[in-house]
Structures are given as structure tokens and as C-alpha cells.
Amino acid sequence: MANTDVKIWIWITGGRLFKAISNPATKTIVVYDEKDNVLLKRSGLSIPQMKKIEIIFSLYGARRMDSNKQPFTYL
């Protein structure tokens, strides 16, 4: 069964595409580059920490993907 709480974020910085997946069930946030290389992985986060990171994503221009989209099918 798929976790519906997973959020996918995308943004462009310096001409490069970045993607992030936040999963509250596993308390992790993973950031990928345009070639799906893992740039950053944080686990063991609390829910307030995850929400704060998601707010920072949106402040830097990240867009949240709709919950009915499959991961990375928008590329």
C-alpha cells in the first residue's frame, strides 16, 4: 500500500533541477539532482522539523507536486 503522505517538491536553482521527497512515515527527507543522484538525506526528523524544511523549500521557489502524480513522471 502506498503512503499518501509523501510529498514531492521540485525547483530550479542555478540552471539545475532539484527534487525532494519528504516522507513523514519514515521521518526522512531526500534531495536529488536532475540525474537522480542523492545529494542530501536526513532521517529521524520530527514532524515540526519536516514542516519547517518544507516551508524553506517553498520560500526558495519549490513547487509541490499533486498527490495523484507518480514520482518524477512530470519530467
Secondary structure, 3 states (H helix, E strand, C coil): CCCCCCEEEEEEECCEEEEEEEECCCCEEEEECCCCCEEEEEECCCHHHHHHHHHHHHHCCCEECCCCCCCCCCC
